[in-house]
């Protein structure tokens, strides 16, 4: 049974309009609550992705800086100076 059919059946019952209004109000409340939780979850996921990306960027930058540092030491130190 679809909600449309439920509403049609309730319209025929005494105080049916009040029941329909109560059901629609409750559905609206639940939808708003679900939206609030969904939005909070999306914000948490975005924050987590951002932090993870930041950590990956920091790790990559550290590797690059270490590689540059090693290359500089190699370039500065000439073969005859190593002895």
mmCIF file of the N, C-alpha and C atoms, coordinates in Angstrom:
data_MODEL
# 
_entry.id   MODEL 
# 
loop_
_atom_site.group_PDB 
_atom_site.id 
_atom_site.type_symbol 
_atom_site.label_atom_id 
_atom_site.label_alt_id 
_atom_site.label_comp_id 
_atom_site.label_asym_id 
_atom_site.label_entity_id 
_atom_site.label_seq_id 
_atom_site.pdbx_PDB_ins_code 
_atom_site.Cartn_x 
_atom_site.Cartn_y 
_atom_site.Cartn_z 
_atom_site.occupancy 
_atom_site.B_iso_or_equiv 
_atom_site.pdbx_formal_charge 
_atom_site.auth_seq_id 
_atom_site.auth_comp_id 
_atom_site.auth_asym_id 
_atom_site.auth_atom_id 
_atom_site.pdbx_PDB_model_num 
ATOM 1   N N  . UNK A 1 1  ? 0.852   -1.180 0.000  1.00 0.00 ? 1  UNK A N  1 
ATOM 2   C CA . UNK A 1 1  ? 0.000   0.000  0.000  1.00 0.00 ? 1  UNK A CA 1 
ATOM 3   C C  . UNK A 1 1  ? 0.897   1.243  0.000  1.00 0.00 ? 1  UNK A C  1 
ATOM 4   N N  . UNK A 1 2  ? 0.549   2.205  -0.809 1.00 0.00 ? 2  UNK A N  1 
ATOM 5   C CA . UNK A 1 2  ? 1.297   3.448  -0.895 1.00 0.00 ? 2  UNK A CA 1 
ATOM 6   C C  . UNK A 1 2  ? 0.686   4.491  0.043  1.00 0.00 ? 2  UNK A C  1 
ATOM 7   N N  . UNK A 1 3  ? 1.457   5.499  0.358  1.00 0.00 ? 3  UNK A N  1 
ATOM 8   C CA . UNK A 1 3  ? 0.981   6.540  1.281  1.00 0.00 ? 3  UNK A CA 1 
ATOM 9   C C  . UNK A 1 3  ? -0.270  7.236  0.736  1.00 0.00 ? 3  UNK A C  1 
ATOM 10  N N  . UNK A 1 4  ? -0.331  7.403  -0.564 1.00 0.00 ? 4  UNK A N  1 
ATOM 11  C CA . UNK A 1 4  ? -1.506  8.035  -1.173 1.00 0.00 ? 4  UNK A CA 1 
ATOM 12  C C  . UNK A 1 4  ? -2.768  7.254  -0.811 1.00 0.00 ? 4  UNK A C  1 
ATOM 13  N N  . UNK A 1 5  ? -2.671  5.944  -0.865 1.00 0.00 ? 5  UNK A N  1 
ATOM 14  C CA . UNK A 1 5  ? -3.821  5.099  -0.526 1.00 0.00 ? 5  UNK A CA 1 
ATOM 15  C C  . UNK A 1 5  ? -4.146  5.184  0.964  1.00 0.00 ? 5  UNK A C  1 
ATOM 16  N N  . UNK A 1 6  ? -3.134  5.289  1.787  1.00 0.00 ? 6  UNK A N  1 
ATOM 17  C CA . UNK A 1 6  ? -3.349  5.428  3.239  1.00 0.00 ? 6  UNK A CA 1 
ATOM 18  C C  . UNK A 1 6  ? -4.087  6.732  3.521  1.00 0.00 ? 6  UNK A C  1 
ATOM 19  N N  . UNK A 1 7  ? -3.621  7.812  2.894  1.00 0.00 ? 7  UNK A N  1 
ATOM 20  C CA . UNK A 1 7  ? -4.276  9.104  3.095  1.00 0.00 ? 7  UNK A CA 1 
ATOM 21  C C  . UNK A 1 7  ? -5.723  9.073  2.616  1.00 0.00 ? 7  UNK A C  1 
ATOM 22  N N  . UNK A 1 8  ? -5.968  8.436  1.476  1.00 0.00 ? 8  UNK A N  1 
ATOM 23  C CA . UNK A 1 8  ? -7.332  8.342  0.958  1.00 0.00 ? 8  UNK A CA 1 
ATOM 24  C C  . UNK A 1 8  ? -8.232  7.574  1.928  1.00 0.00 ? 8  UNK A C  1 
ATOM 25  N N  . UNK A 1 9  ? -7.704  6.505  2.522  1.00 0.00 ? 9  UNK A N  1 
ATOM 26  C CA . UNK A 1 9  ? -8.479  5.722  3.486  1.00 0.00 ? 9  UNK A CA 1 
ATOM 27  C C  . UNK A 1 9  ? -8.729  6.533  4.751  1.00 0.00 ? 9  UNK A C  1 
ATOM 28  N N  . UNK A 1 10 ? -7.735  7.285  5.178  1.00 0.00 ? 10 UNK A N  1 
ATOM 29  C CA . UNK A 1 10 ? -7.890  8.086  6.397  1.00 0.00 ? 10 UNK A CA 1 
ATOM 30  C C  . UNK A 1 10 ? -8.878  9.234  6.207  1.00 0.00 ? 10 UNK A C  1 
ATOM 31  N N  . UNK A 1 11 ? -8.964  9.753  4.989  1.00 0.00 ? 11 UNK A N  1 
ATOM 32  C CA . UNK A 1 11 ? -9.913  10.833 4.719  1.00 0.00 ? 11 UNK A CA 1 
ATOM 33  C C  . UNK A 1 11 ? -11.347 10.401 4.990  1.00 0.00 ? 11 UNK A C  1 
ATOM 34  N N  . UNK A 1 12 ? -11.612 9.119  4.860  1.00 0.00 ? 12 UNK A N  1 
ATOM 35  C CA . UNK A 1 12 ? -12.960 8.585  5.036  1.00 0.00 ? 12 UNK A CA 1 
ATOM 36  C C  . UNK A 1 12 ? -13.290 8.315  6.507  1.00 0.00 ? 12 UNK A C  1 
ATOM 37  N N  . UNK A 1 13 ? -12.274 8.346  7.350  1.00 0.00 ? 13 UNK A N  1 
ATOM 38  C CA . UNK A 1 13 ? -12.447 8.040  8.771  1.00 0.00 ? 13 UNK A CA 1 
ATOM 39  C C  . UNK A 1 13 ? -12.710 9.332  9.537  1.00 0.00 ? 13 UNK A C  1 
ATOM 40  N N  . UNK A 1 14 ? -13.452 9.212  10.648 1.00 0.00 ? 14 UNK A N  1 
ATOM 41  C CA . UNK A 1 14 ? -13.700 10.376 11.498 1.00 0.00 ? 14 UNK A CA 1 
ATOM 42  C C  . UNK A 1 14 ? -12.351 10.890 12.022 1.00 0.00 ? 14 UNK A C  1 
ATOM 43  N N  . UNK A 1 15 ? -12.141 12.177 11.981 1.00 0.00 ? 15 UNK A N  1 
ATOM 44  C CA . UNK A 1 15 ? -10.888 12.845 12.363 1.00 0.00 ? 15 UNK A CA 1 
ATOM 45  C C  . UNK A 1 15 ? -9.724  12.418 11.464 1.00 0.00 ? 15 UNK A C  1 
ATOM 46  N N  . UNK A 1 16 ? -10.027 11.963 10.289 1.00 0.00 ? 16 UNK A N  1 
ATOM 47  C CA . UNK A 1 16 ? -9.006  11.512 9.347  1.00 0.00 ? 16 UNK A CA 1 
ATOM 48  C C  . UNK A 1 16 ? -8.047  12.616 8.948  1.00 0.00 ? 16 UNK A C  1 
ATOM 49  N N  . UNK A 1 17 ? -8.593  13.820 8.792  1.00 0.00 ? 17 UNK A N  1 
ATOM 50  C CA . UNK A 1 17 ? -7.735  14.953 8.408  1.00 0.00 ? 17 UNK A CA 1 
ATOM 51  C C  . UNK A 1 17 ? -6.697  15.225 9.486  1.00 0.00 ? 17 UNK A C  1 
ATOM 52  N N  . UNK A 1 18 ? -7.091  15.103 10.748 1.00 0.00 ? 18 UNK A N  1 
ATOM 53  C CA . UNK A 1 18 ? -6.147  15.299 11.855 1.00 0.00 ? 18 UNK A CA 1 
ATOM 54  C C  . UNK A 1 18 ? -5.070  14.206 11.858 1.00 0.00 ? 18 UNK A C  1 
ATOM 55  N N  . UNK A 1 19 ? -5.491  12.977 11.566 1.00 0.00 ? 19 UNK A N  1 
ATOM 56  C CA . UNK A 1 19 ? -4.533  11.869 11.499 1.00 0.00 ? 19 UNK A CA 1 
ATOM 57  C C  . UNK A 1 19 ? -3.531  12.078 10.363 1.00 0.00 ? 19 UNK A C  1 
ATOM 58  N N  . UNK A 1 20 ? -4.041  12.527 9.224  1.00 0.00 ? 20 UNK A N  1 
ATOM 59  C CA . UNK A 1 20 ? -3.168  12.796 8.078  1.00 0.00 ? 20 UNK A CA 1 
ATOM 60  C C  . UNK A 1 20 ? -2.169  13.890 8.424  1.00 0.00 ? 20 UNK A C  1 
ATOM 61  N N  . UNK A 1 21 ? -2.655  14.953 9.054  1.00 0.00 ? 21 UNK A N  1 
ATOM 62  C CA . UNK A 1 21 ? -1.772  16.055 9.448  1.00 0.00 ? 21 UNK A CA 1 
ATOM 63  C C  . UNK A 1 21 ? -0.702  15.565 10.430 1.00 0.00 ? 21 UNK A C  1 
ATOM 64  N N  . UNK A 1 22 ? -1.093  14.699 11.377 1.00 0.00 ? 22 UNK A N  1 
ATOM 65  C CA . UNK A 1 22 ? -0.138  14.174 12.354 1.00 0.00 ? 22 UNK A CA 1 
ATOM 66  C C  . UNK A 1 22 ? 0.918   13.306 11.673 1.00 0.00 ? 22 UNK A C  1 
ATOM 67  N N  . UNK A 1 23 ? 0.490   12.469 10.743 1.00 0.00 ? 23 UNK A N  1 
ATOM 68  C CA . UNK A 1 23 ? 1.428   11.603 10.013 1.00 0.00 ? 23 UNK A CA 1 
ATOM 69  C C  . UNK A 1 23 ? 2.396   12.445 9.191  1.00 0.00 ? 23 UNK A C  1 
ATOM 70  N N  . UNK A 1 24 ? 1.867   13.420 8.460  1.00 0.00 ? 24 UNK A N  1 
ATOM 71  C CA . UNK A 1 24 ? 2.725   14.279 7.639  1.00 0.00 ? 24 UNK A CA 1 
ATOM 72  C C  . UNK A 1 24 ? 3.698   15.081 8.508  1.00 0.00 ? 24 UNK A C  1 
ATOM 73  N N  . UNK A 1 25 ? 3.220   15.533 9.663  1.00 0.00 ? 25 UNK A N  1 
ATOM 74  C CA . UNK A 1 25 ? 4.096   16.259 10.583 1.00 0.00 ? 25 UNK A CA 1 
ATOM 75  C C  . UNK A 1 25 ? 5.235   15.383 11.089 1.00 0.00 ? 25 UNK A C  1 
ATOM 76  N N  . UNK A 1 26 ? 4.896   14.140 11.430 1.00 0.00 ? 26 UNK A N  1 
ATOM 77  C CA . UNK A 1 26 ? 5.920   13.206 11.927 1.00 0.00 ? 26 UNK A CA 1 
ATOM 78  C C  . UNK A 1 26 ? 6.917   12.866 10.821 1.00 0.00 ? 26 UNK A C  1 
ATOM 79  N N  . UNK A 1 27 ? 6.422   12.659 9.614  1.00 0.00 ? 27 UNK A N  1 
ATOM 80  C CA . UNK A 1 27 ? 7.316   12.382 8.479  1.00 0.00 ? 27 UNK A CA 1 
ATOM 81  C C  . UNK A 1 27 ? 8.254   13.559 8.254  1.00 0.00 ? 27 UNK A C  1 
ATOM 82  N N  . UNK A 1 28 ? 7.723   14.758 8.334  1.00 0.00 ? 28 UNK A N  1 
ATOM 83  C CA . UNK A 1 28 ? 8.537   15.956 8.160  1.00 0.00 ? 28 UNK A CA 1 
ATOM 84  C C  . UNK A 1 28 ? 9.618   16.047 9.232  1.00 0.00 ? 28 UNK A C  1 
ATOM 85  N N  . UNK A 1 29 ? 9.249   15.760 10.480 1.00 0.00 ? 29 UNK A N  1 
ATOM 86  C CA . UNK A 1 29 ? 10.214  15.787 11.586 1.00 0.00 ? 29 UNK A CA 1 
ATOM 87  C C  . UNK A 1 29 ? 11.334  14.767 11.343 1.00 0.00 ? 29 UNK A C  1 
ATOM 88  N N  . UNK A 1 30 ? 10.963  13.554 10.943 1.00 0.00 ? 30 UNK A N  1 
ATOM 89  C CA . UNK A 1 30 ? 11.950  12.510 10.686 1.00 0.00 ? 30 UNK A CA 1 
ATOM 90  C C  . UNK A 1 30 ? 12.855  12.864 9.509  1.00 0.00 ? 30 UNK A C  1 
ATOM 91  N N  . UNK A 1 31 ? 12.275  13.449 8.465  1.00 0.00 ? 31 UNK A N  1 
ATOM 92  C CA . UNK A 1 31 ? 13.081  13.865 7.312  1.00 0.00 ? 31 UNK A CA 1 
ATOM 93  C C  . UNK A 1 31 ? 14.088  14.938 7.704  1.00 0.00 ? 31 UNK A C  1 
ATOM 94  N N  . UNK A 1 32 ? 13.656  15.891 8.513  1.00 0.00 ? 32 UNK A N  1 
ATOM 95  C CA . UNK A 1 32 ? 14.566  16.955 8.960  1.00 0.00 ? 32 UNK A CA 1 
ATOM 96  C C  . UNK A 1 32 ? 15.687  16.393 9.833  1.00 0.00 ? 32 UNK A C  1 
ATOM 97  N N  . UNK A 1 33 ? 15.347  15.456 10.702 1.00 0.00 ? 33 UNK A N  1 
ATOM 98  C CA . UNK A 1 33 ? 16.358  14.833 11.559 1.00 0.00 ? 33 UNK A CA 1 
ATOM 99  C C  . UNK A 1 33 ? 17.353  14.036 10.712 1.00 0.00 ? 33 UNK A C  1 
ATOM 100 N N  . UNK A 1 34 ? 16.848  13.306 9.742  1.00 0.00 ? 34 UNK A N  1 
ATOM 101 C CA . UNK A 1 34 ? 17.724  12.533 8.847  1.00 0.00 ? 34 UNK A CA 1 
ATOM 102 C C  . UNK A 1 34 ? 18.652  13.463 8.072  1.00 0.00 ? 34 UNK A C  1 
ATOM 103 N N  . UNK A 1 35 ? 18.116  14.589 7.620  1.00 0.00 ? 35 UNK A N  1 
ATOM 104 C CA . UNK A 1 35 ? 18.929  15.555 6.886  1.00 0.00 ? 35 UNK A CA 1 
ATOM 105 C C  . UNK A 1 35 ? 20.045  16.101 7.771  1.00 0.00 ? 35 UNK A C  1 
ATOM 106 N N  . UNK A 1 36 ? 19.710  16.382 9.022  1.00 0.00 ? 36 UNK A N  1 
ATOM 107 C CA . UNK A 1 36 ? 20.703  16.902 9.967  1.00 0.00 ? 36 UNK A CA 1 
ATOM 108 C C  . UNK A 1 36 ? 21.843  15.890 10.145 1.00 0.00 ? 36 UNK A C  1 
ATOM 109 N N  . UNK A 1 37 ? 21.501  14.628 10.321 1.00 0.00 ? 37 UNK A N  1 
ATOM 110 C CA . UNK A 1 37 ? 22.520  13.591 10.499 1.00 0.00 ? 37 UNK A CA 1 
ATOM 111 C C  . UNK A 1 37 ? 23.325  13.367 9.218  1.00 0.00 ? 37 UNK A C  1 
ATOM 112 N N  . UNK A 1 38 ? 22.644  13.410 8.089  1.00 0.00 ? 38 UNK A N  1 
ATOM 113 C CA . UNK A 1 38 ? 23.320  13.232 6.805  1.00 0.00 ? 38 UNK A CA 1 
ATOM 114 C C  . UNK A 1 38 ? 24.317  14.364 6.565  1.00 0.00 ? 38 UNK A C  1 
ATOM 115 N N  . UNK A 1 39 ? 23.903  15.595 6.851  1.00 0.00 ? 39 UNK A N  1 
ATOM 116 C CA . UNK A 1 39 ? 24.773  16.754 6.671  1.00 0.00 ? 39 UNK A CA 1 
ATOM 117 C C  . UNK A 1 39 ? 25.977  16.669 7.596  1.00 0.00 ? 39 UNK A C  1 
ATOM 118 N N  . UNK A 1 40 ? 25.753  16.281 8.847  1.00 0.00 ? 40 UNK A N  1 
ATOM 119 C CA . UNK A 1 40 ? 26.855  16.135 9.798  1.00 0.00 ? 40 UNK A CA 1 
ATOM 120 C C  . UNK A 1 40 ? 27.827  15.058 9.328  1.00 0.00 ? 40 UNK A C  1 
ATOM 121 N N  . UNK A 1 41 ? 27.296  13.966 8.805  1.00 0.00 ? 41 UNK A N  1 
ATOM 122 C CA . UNK A 1 41 ? 28.146  12.898 8.287  1.00 0.00 ? 41 UNK A CA 1 
ATOM 123 C C  . UNK A 1 41 ? 28.967  13.350 7.093  1.00 0.00 ? 41 UNK A C  1 
ATOM 124 N N  . UNK A 1 42 ? 28.356  14.108 6.215  1.00 0.00 ? 42 UNK A N  1 
ATOM 125 C CA . UNK A 1 42 ? 29.069  14.618 5.043  1.00 0.00 ? 42 UNK A CA 1 
ATOM 126 C C  . UNK A 1 42 ? 30.175  15.581 5.459  1.00 0.00 ? 42 UNK A C  1 
ATOM 127 N N  . UNK A 1 43 ? 29.893  16.420 6.457  1.00 0.00 ? 43 UNK A N  1 
ATOM 128 C CA . UNK A 1 43 ? 30.912  17.355 6.942  1.00 0.00 ? 43 UNK A CA 1 
ATOM 129 C C  . UNK A 1 43 ? 32.073  16.602 7.582  1.00 0.00 ? 43 UNK A C  1 
ATOM 130 N N  . UNK A 1 44 ? 31.765  15.559 8.334  1.00 0.00 ? 44 UNK A N  1 
ATOM 131 C CA . UNK A 1 44 ? 32.823  14.750 8.949  1.00 0.00 ? 44 UNK A CA 1 
ATOM 132 C C  . UNK A 1 44 ? 33.661  14.065 7.884  1.00 0.00 ? 44 UNK A C  1 
ATOM 133 N N  . UNK A 1 45 ? 33.014  13.542 6.862  1.00 0.00 ? 45 UNK A N  1 
ATOM 134 C CA . UNK A 1 45 ? 33.739  12.873 5.779  1.00 0.00 ? 45 UNK A CA 1 
ATOM 135 C C  . UNK A 1 45 ? 34.642  13.863 5.044  1.00 0.00 ? 45 UNK A C  1 
ATOM 136 N N  . UNK A 1 46 ? 34.136  15.056 4.797  1.00 0.00 ? 46 UNK A N  1 
ATOM 137 C CA . UNK A 1 46 ? 34.936  16.082 4.123  1.00 0.00 ? 46 UNK A CA 1 
ATOM 138 C C  . UNK A 1 46 ? 36.142  16.460 4.967  1.00 0.00 ? 46 UNK A C  1 
ATOM 139 N N  . UNK A 1 47 ? 35.922  16.629 6.253  1.00 0.00 ? 47 UNK A N  1 
ATOM 140 C CA . UNK A 1 47 ? 37.022  16.985 7.164  1.00 0.00 ? 47 UNK A CA 1 
ATOM 141 C C  . UNK A 1 47 ? 38.062  15.872 7.208  1.00 0.00 ? 47 UNK A C  1 
ATOM 142 N N  . UNK A 1 48 ? 37.606  14.640 7.278  1.00 0.00 ? 48 UNK A N  1 
ATOM 143 C CA . UNK A 1 48 ? 38.520  13.499 7.309  1.00 0.00 ? 48 UNK A CA 1 
ATOM 144 C C  . UNK A 1 48 ? 39.327  13.407 6.025  1.00 0.00 ? 48 UNK A C  1 
ATOM 145 N N  . UNK A 1 49 ? 38.673  13.607 4.883  1.00 0.00 ? 49 UNK A N  1 
ATOM 146 C CA . UNK A 1 49 ? 39.382  13.583 3.603  1.00 0.00 ? 49 UNK A CA 1 
ATOM 147 C C  . UNK A 1 49 ? 40.427  14.682 3.551  1.00 0.00 ? 49 UNK A C  1 
ATOM 148 N N  . UNK A 1 50 ? 40.077  15.852 4.056  1.00 0.00 ? 50 UNK A N  1 
ATOM 149 C CA . UNK A 1 50 ? 40.990  16.981 4.061  1.00 0.00 ? 50 UNK A CA 1 
ATOM 150 C C  . UNK A 1 50 ? 42.204  16.693 4.940  1.00 0.00 ? 50 UNK A C  1 
ATOM 151 N N  . UNK A 1 51 ? 41.956  16.137 6.124  1.00 0.00 ? 51 UNK A N  1 
ATOM 152 C CA . UNK A 1 51 ? 43.053  15.817 7.033  1.00 0.00 ? 51 UNK A CA 1 
ATOM 153 C C  . UNK A 1 51 ? 43.935  14.726 6.447  1.00 0.00 ? 51 UNK A C  1 
ATOM 154 N N  . UNK A 1 52 ? 43.332  13.729 5.837  1.00 0.00 ? 52 UNK A N  1 
ATOM 155 C CA . UNK A 1 52 ? 44.087  12.639 5.227  1.00 0.00 ? 52 UNK A CA 1 
ATOM 156 C C  . UNK A 1 52 ? 44.932  13.170 4.069  1.00 0.00 ? 52 UNK A C  1 
ATOM 157 N N  . UNK A 1 53 ? 44.339  14.046 3.270  1.00 0.00 ? 53 UNK A N  1 
ATOM 158 C CA . UNK A 1 53 ? 45.079  14.641 2.153  1.00 0.00 ? 53 UNK A CA 1 
ATOM 159 C C  . UNK A 1 53 ? 46.231  15.480 2.681  1.00 0.00 ? 53 UNK A C  1 
ATOM 160 N N  . UNK A 1 54 ? 46.000  16.185 3.776  1.00 0.00 ? 54 UNK A N  1 
ATOM 161 C CA . UNK A 1 54 ? 47.057  16.993 4.390  1.00 0.00 ? 54 UNK A CA 1 
ATOM 162 C C  . UNK A 1 54 ? 48.200  16.134 4.882  1.00 0.00 ? 54 UNK A C  1 
ATOM 163 N N  . UNK A 1 55 ? 47.871  15.015 5.499  1.00 0.00 ? 55 UNK A N  1 
ATOM 164 C CA . UNK A 1 55 ? 48.906  14.097 5.976  1.00 0.00 ? 55 UNK A CA 1 
ATOM 165 C C  . UNK A 1 55 ? 49.692  13.513 4.814  1.00 0.00 ? 55 UNK A C  1 
ATOM 166 N N  . UNK A 1 56 ? 49.001  13.154 3.739  1.00 0.00 ? 56 UNK A N  1 
ATOM 167 C CA . UNK A 1 56 ? 49.679  12.607 2.568  1.00 0.00 ? 56 UNK A CA 1 
ATOM 168 C C  . UNK A 1 56 ? 50.582  13.656 1.937  1.00 0.00 ? 56 UNK A C  1 
ATOM 169 N N  . UNK A 1 57 ? 50.105  14.902 1.886  1.00 0.00 ? 57 UNK A N  1 
ATOM 170 C CA . UNK A 1 57 ? 50.912  15.980 1.318  1.00 0.00 ? 57 UNK A CA 1 
ATOM 171 C C  . UNK A 1 57 ? 52.147  16.227 2.178  1.00 0.00 ? 57 UNK A C  1 
ATOM 172 N N  . UNK A 1 58 ? 51.983  16.184 3.494  1.00 0.00 ? 58 UNK A N  1 
ATOM 173 C CA . UNK A 1 58 ? 53.109  16.394 4.394  1.00 0.00 ? 58 UNK A CA 1 
ATOM 174 C C  . UNK A 1 58 ? 54.145  15.286 4.230  1.00 0.00 ? 58 UNK A C  1 
ATOM 175 N N  . UNK A 1 59 ? 53.681  14.059 4.102  1.00 0.00 ? 59 UNK A N  1 
ATOM 176 C CA . UNK A 1 59 ? 54.591  12.924 3.912  1.00 0.00 ? 59 UNK A CA 1 
ATOM 177 C C  . UNK A 1 59 ? 55.331  13.054 2.588  1.00 0.00 ? 59 UNK A C  1 
ATOM 178 N N  . UNK A 1 60 ? 54.601  13.436 1.545  1.00 0.00 ? 60 UNK A N  1 
ATOM 179 C CA . UNK A 1 60 ? 55.213  13.601 0.228  1.00 0.00 ? 60 UNK A CA 1 
ATOM 180 C C  . UNK A 1 60 ? 56.230  14.737 0.260  1.00 0.00 ? 60 UNK A C  1 
ATOM 181 N N  . UNK A 1 61 ? 55.886  15.848 0.909  1.00 0.00 ? 61 UNK A N  1 
ATOM 182 C CA . UNK A 1 61 ? 56.794  16.981 1.005  1.00 0.00 ? 61 UNK A CA 1 
ATOM 183 C C  . UNK A 1 61 ? 58.054  16.593 1.769  1.00 0.00 ? 61 UNK A C  1 
ATOM 184 N N  . UNK A 1 62 ? 57.894  15.847 2.848  1.00 0.00 ? 62 UNK A N  1 
ATOM 185 C CA . UNK A 1 62 ? 59.046  15.401 3.635  1.00 0.00 ? 62 UNK A CA 1 
ATOM 186 C C  . UNK A 1 62 ? 59.972  14.553 2.772  1.00 0.00 ? 62 UNK A C  1 
ATOM 187 N N  . UNK A 1 63 ? 59.402  13.644 1.988  1.00 0.00 ? 63 UNK A N  1 
ATOM 188 C CA . UNK A 1 63 ? 60.209  12.795 1.105  1.00 0.00 ? 63 UNK A CA 1 
ATOM 189 C C  . UNK A 1 63 ? 60.953  13.631 0.076  1.00 0.00 ? 63 UNK A C  1 
ATOM 190 N N  . UNK A 1 64 ? 60.282  14.620 -0.474 1.00 0.00 ? 64 UNK A N  1 
ATOM 191 C CA . UNK A 1 64 ? 60.916  15.488 -1.475 1.00 0.00 ? 64 UNK A CA 1 
ATOM 192 C C  . UNK A 1 64 ? 62.059  16.273 -0.853 1.00 0.00 ? 64 UNK A C  1 
ATOM 193 N N  . UNK A 1 65 ? 61.804  16.842 0.330  1.00 0.00 ? 65 UNK A N  1 
ATOM 194 C CA . UNK A 1 65 ? 62.845  17.621 1.000  1.00 0.00 ? 65 UNK A CA 1 
ATOM 195 C C  . UNK A 1 65 ? 64.046  16.757 1.362  1.00 0.00 ? 65 UNK A C  1 
ATOM 196 N N  . UNK A 1 66 ? 63.786  15.538 1.803  1.00 0.00 ? 66 UNK A N  1 
ATOM 197 C CA . UNK A 1 66 ? 64.887  14.629 2.110  1.00 0.00 ? 66 UNK A CA 1 
ATOM 198 C C  . UNK A 1 66 ? 65.679  14.309 0.852  1.00 0.00 ? 66 UNK A C  1 
ATOM 199 N N  . UNK A 1 67 ? 64.992  14.077 -0.246 1.00 0.00 ? 67 UNK A N  1 
ATOM 200 C CA . UNK A 1 67 ? 65.669  13.779 -1.513 1.00 0.00 ? 67 UNK A CA 1 
ATOM 201 C C  . UNK A 1 67 ? 66.495  14.968 -1.976 1.00 0.00 ? 67 UNK A C  1 
ATOM 202 N N  . UNK A 1 68 ? 65.959  16.164 -1.864 1.00 0.00 ? 68 UNK A N  1 
ATOM 203 C CA . UNK A 1 68 ? 66.683  17.372 -2.261 1.00 0.00 ? 68 UNK A CA 1 
ATOM 204 C C  . UNK A 1 68 ? 67.900  17.548 -1.368 1.00 0.00 ? 68 UNK A C  1 
ATOM 205 N N  . UNK A 1 69 ? 67.752  17.316 -0.096 1.00 0.00 ? 69 UNK A N  1 
ATOM 206 C CA . UNK A 1 69 ? 68.849  17.454 0.847  1.00 0.00 ? 69 UNK A CA 1 
ATOM 207 C C  . UNK A 1 69 ? 69.972  16.479 0.508  1.00 0.00 ? 69 UNK A C  1 
ATOM 208 N N  . UNK A 1 70 ? 69.636  15.240 0.206  1.00 0.00 ? 70 UNK A N  1 
ATOM 209 C CA . UNK A 1 70 ? 70.632  14.237 -0.166 1.00 0.00 ? 70 UNK A CA 1 
ATOM 210 C C  . UNK A 1 70 ? 71.331  14.659 -1.447 1.00 0.00 ? 70 UNK A C  1 
ATOM 211 N N  . UNK A 1 71 ? 70.589  15.123 -2.424 1.00 0.00 ? 71 UNK A N  1 
ATOM 212 C CA . UNK A 1 71 ? 71.191  15.546 -3.690 1.00 0.00 ? 71 UNK A CA 1 
ATOM 213 C C  . UNK A 1 71 ? 72.127  16.725 -3.478 1.00 0.00 ? 71 UNK A C  1 
ATOM 214 N N  . UNK A 1 72 ? 71.747  17.643 -2.621 1.00 0.00 ? 72 UNK A N  1 
ATOM 215 C CA . UNK A 1 72 ? 72.607  18.798 -2.360 1.00 0.00 ? 72 UNK A CA 1 
ATOM 216 C C  . UNK A 1 72 ? 73.919  18.345 -1.738 1.00 0.00 ? 72 UNK A C  1 
ATOM 217 N N  . UNK A 1 73 ? 73.851  17.428 -0.795 1.00 0.00 ? 73 UNK A N  1 
ATOM 218 C CA . UNK A 1 73 ? 75.070  16.934 -0.157 1.00 0.00 ? 73 UNK A CA 1 
ATOM 219 C C  . UNK A 1 73 ? 75.964  16.247 -1.174 1.00 0.00 ? 73 UNK A C  1 
ATOM 220 N N  . UNK A 1 74 ? 75.358  15.519 -2.089 1.00 0.00 ? 74 UNK A N  1 
ATOM 221 C CA . UNK A 1 74 ? 76.143  14.835 -3.109 1.00 0.00 ? 74 UNK A CA 1 
ATOM 222 C C  . UNK A 1 74 ? 76.785  15.853 -4.050 1.00 0.00 ? 74 UNK A C  1 
ATOM 223 N N  . UNK A 1 75 ? 76.047  16.875 -4.436 1.00 0.00 ? 75 UNK A N  1 
ATOM 224 C CA . UNK A 1 75 ? 76.572  17.881 -5.362 1.00 0.00 ? 75 UNK A CA 1 
ATOM 225 C C  . UNK A 1 75 ? 77.661  18.721 -4.699 1.00 0.00 ? 75 UNK A C  1 
ATOM 226 N N  . UNK A 1 76 ? 77.500  19.039 -3.440 1.00 0.00 ? 76 UNK A N  1 
ATOM 227 C CA . UNK A 1 76 ? 78.464  19.876 -2.747 1.00 0.00 ? 76 UNK A CA 1 
ATOM 228 C C  . UNK A 1 76 ? 79.764  19.096 -2.503 1.00 0.00 ? 76 UNK A C  1 
ATOM 229 N N  . UNK A 1 77 ? 79.621  17.852 -2.144 1.00 0.00 ? 77 UNK A N  1 
ATOM 230 C CA . UNK A 1 77 ? 80.789  17.033 -1.882 1.00 0.00 ? 77 UNK A CA 1 
ATOM 231 C C  . UNK A 1 77 ? 81.342  16.510 -3.189 1.00 0.00 ? 77 UNK A C  1 
ATOM 232 N N  . UNK A 1 78 ? 82.549  16.954 -3.529 1.00 0.00 ? 78 UNK A N  1 
ATOM 233 C CA . UNK A 1 78 ? 83.186  16.518 -4.767 1.00 0.00 ? 78 UNK A CA 1 
ATOM 234 C C  . UNK A 1 78 ? 83.969  15.240 -4.502 1.00 0.00 ? 78 UNK A C  1 
ATOM 235 N N  . UNK A 1 79 ? 84.156  14.449 -5.535 1.00 0.00 ? 79 UNK A N  1 
ATOM 236 C CA . UNK A 1 79 ? 84.839  13.170 -5.341 1.00 0.00 ? 79 UNK A CA 1 
ATOM 237 C C  . UNK A 1 79 ? 86.222  13.306 -4.680 1.00 0.00 ? 79 UNK A C  1 
ATOM 238 N N  . UNK A 1 80 ? 86.971  14.320 -5.039 1.00 0.00 ? 80 UNK A N  1 
ATOM 239 C CA . UNK A 1 80 ? 88.316  14.457 -4.453 1.00 0.00 ? 80 UNK A CA 1 
ATOM 240 C C  . UNK A 1 80 ? 88.248  14.960 -3.009 1.00 0.00 ? 80 UNK A C  1 
ATOM 241 N N  . UNK A 1 81 ? 87.154  15.545 -2.598 1.00 0.00 ? 81 UNK A N  1 
ATOM 242 C CA . UNK A 1 81 ? 87.014  16.018 -1.222 1.00 0.00 ? 81 UNK A CA 1 
ATOM 243 C C  . UNK A 1 81 ? 86.573  14.910 -0.283 1.00 0.00 ? 81 UNK A C  1 
ATOM 244 N N  . UNK A 1 82 ? 86.109  13.828 -0.804 1.00 0.00 ? 82 UNK A N  1 
ATOM 245 C CA . UNK A 1 82 ? 85.638  12.727 0.034  1.00 0.00 ? 82 UNK A CA 1 
ATOM 246 C C  . UNK A 1 82 ? 86.793  12.015 0.724  1.00 0.00 ? 82 UNK A C  1 
ATOM 247 N N  . UNK A 1 83 ? 87.923  12.099 0.181  1.00 0.00 ? 83 UNK A N  1 
ATOM 248 C CA . UNK A 1 83 ? 89.055  11.349 0.729  1.00 0.00 ? 83 UNK A CA 1 
ATOM 249 C C  . UNK A 1 83 ? 89.553  11.900 2.017  1.00 0.00 ? 83 UNK A C  1 
# 
